[in-house]
Amino acid sequence: MSDKNLHLIPRLRLKAGEAIAMGPGKAQLLELIQQHRSISAAARALKMSYRRAWLLVDTMNTCFKNPLVLTATGGSQGGGAELSEEGQKVLTLYRQYEKAIAERPELAELAAMLNDESAL
């Protein structure tokens, strides 16, 4: 494997019609929602507005048959969010697909064809 392929990183986006159903940013958002059990905390961790995070979650929930993120409204205990079983499965499959693409021999071959200056 060429050292250059460290600089050639595929960014996988899965489109459902015109909407991006899943991509690197949405996967990271799902991981942070899973970690913090909160959309707002995940948004803060990404330095993104709550509205932007909510719109991304809404897009994902709309694109898939079942919602990927389940939410609970606030109250005395506050709200919260968690990944549904399907959300966990989609995230796992997406990360496996990303890894498989990054390990493809074609990527190393493409990287070997890069101009030395492009790998800076």
C-alpha positions in Angstrom: 0.0 0.0 0.0 1.4 3.3 -1.0 2.0 6.0 1.7 0.1 8.4 -0.6 -3.2 6.6 -0.1 -3.3 8.2 3.4 -4.0 11.4 1.5 -6.7 9.9 -0.7 -9.7 9.4 1.5 -13.1 8.5 0.0 -16.1 10.3 1.3 -19.2 8.1 1.0 -22.6 9.7 0.5 -25.7 7.6 0.0 -28.5 9.5 -1.8 -32.1 8.5 -1.7 -33.5 10.5 -4.6 -32.3 14.1 -4.1 -31.7 13.7 -0.4 -28.5 12.6 1.2 -29.7 9.8 3.4 -26.3 9.1 5.0 -22.9 10.6 4.7 -19.8 11.2 6.9 -21.4 14.1 8.8 -24.6 12.3 9.5 -22.8 9.2 10.7 -20.7 11.4 13.1 -23.9 13.0 14.3 -25.5 9.6 14.9 -22.4 8.5 16.9 -22.5 11.6 19.0 -26.3 11.2 19.6 -25.6 7.7 20.7 -22.8 8.9 23.0 -24.6 11.9 24.6 -28.2 10.6 24.3 -29.1 14.1 23.1 -29.4 15.9 19.8 -28.4 19.3 21.3 -25.3 17.8 23.0 -24.3 16.1 19.8 -24.8 19.4 17.9 -22.6 21.3 20.5 -19.9 18.7 20.1 -19.9 19.3 16.3 -20.1 23.1 16.8 -23.4 23.1 14.9 -26.7 24.7 15.6 -29.4 22.5 17.2 -31.6 23.4 14.2 -29.0 22.1 11.7 -28.6 18.9 13.7 -32.4 18.5 13.9 -32.8 19.0 10.1 -30.1 16.3 9.5 -31.9 13.9 11.9 -35.2 14.7 10.2 -33.7 14.0 6.7 -32.3 10.6 7.9 -35.6 9.7 9.6 -37.5 10.6 6.5 -35.2 8.7 4.1 -35.3 5.4 5.9 -38.4 3.2 6.5 -38.1 3.5 10.2 -36.6 6.4 12.2 -32.9 6.2 13.0 -33.2 8.6 16.0 -35.9 8.4 18.6 -36.6 11.5 20.7 -38.3 12.2 24.0 -39.8 15.6 24.6 -38.5 17.7 27.5 -40.1 17.9 30.9 -38.8 17.9 34.5 -36.3 15.3 33.5 -35.5 17.0 30.2 -35.7 15.4 26.8 -33.4 13.0 25.1 -32.6 11.1 22.0 -31.3 7.7 21.2 -30.6 5.6 18.1 -33.3 3.1 17.2 -32.3 -0.5 16.5 -32.4 0.4 12.8 -30.3 3.5 13.5 -27.6 1.4 15.1 -27.8 -1.0 12.2 -27.6 1.7 9.5 -24.6 3.3 11.3 -22.8 0.0 11.6 -23.4 -0.9 7.9 -22.4 2.5 6.8 -19.1 2.3 8.7 -18.4 -1.2 7.4 -19.1 0.1 3.8 -16.7 3.0 4.4 -14.0 0.7 5.6 -14.5 -1.7 2.7 -14.1 1.1 0.2 -11.0 2.5 1.9 -9.4 -0.9 1.7 -10.1 -1.5 -2.0 -7.0 -2.0 -4.1 -8.3 0.5 -6.7 -7.9 3.2 -4.1 -4.2 2.4 -3.6 -3.8 2.3 -7.4 -5.5 5.7 -7.7 -3.3 7.1 -4.9 -0.2 5.9 -6.6 -1.2 7.9 -9.6 -1.4 11.2 -7.7 1.0 14.0 -8.3 3.4 14.3 -5.4 2.3 17.9 -4.8 -1.4 16.9 -4.5 -0.7 14.8 -1.5 0.3 17.7 0.7 
